[in-house]
């Protein structure tokens, strides 16, 4: 996020991330990017209501402690931590702080849809589901996509120093059968995998077909996030 001299905030839109160095252009050649993968990165409170970070964190842990069904699901399915994904579908109704989070997310998703130049045909992108994730030391979430959704994302509540946030995978990866490895200092948009670096209070959005995973938490403290999907209706 950066601010202009007028103080008006500007949200970053990027093709996965910022460049490590300028692209190489041979003499007289024209090279451009096609079929880009867009990543939206902003402060959650930049749009919509101001979210109390301490209240959101305390609410996440309170829900996890009381959600016996969610704890049972995590144990039965080998999830290394806690998620409310399979047990609670009404967090915005149960917890006022989550209703505020959704108001902010609605605004961010609308801004991202504009950047993606979606023709929504008079319809809207609406929240489909929202859930809490708490990964303790050693916790991870394997590579996956979010079928049947349009926009997915995560807002970060707590990211300890030893816990990476997320790993994004080039959707063309399976088609690079004979491609050489990329240089170690390749620009982020040229890499097969990218590791964005959000901070607590940030929100990331991407199109739901983008494969991603959560690397292992190597910190003693919990990694806490709230993830969500938006559908077109």
Secondary structure, DSSP 8 states (H G I E B T S, - for coil): -EE-TT--EE-EEESSS--SS-----TT------S---EEEEEGGGSSS---HHHHHHHHHHHHHH-HHHHHHHHHTT-SSEE-TTT-S-HHHH-HHHHHHHHHHHHHHHHHHHHTT---TT--EEEEEEEEEEE-TT--EEEE--TT-SEEEEEEEE--TTB---EEE-TTGGG-SS-----TT--GGGSSEE-----TTEEEEEETTS-EEE--B-SSS-EEEEEEEEEE-
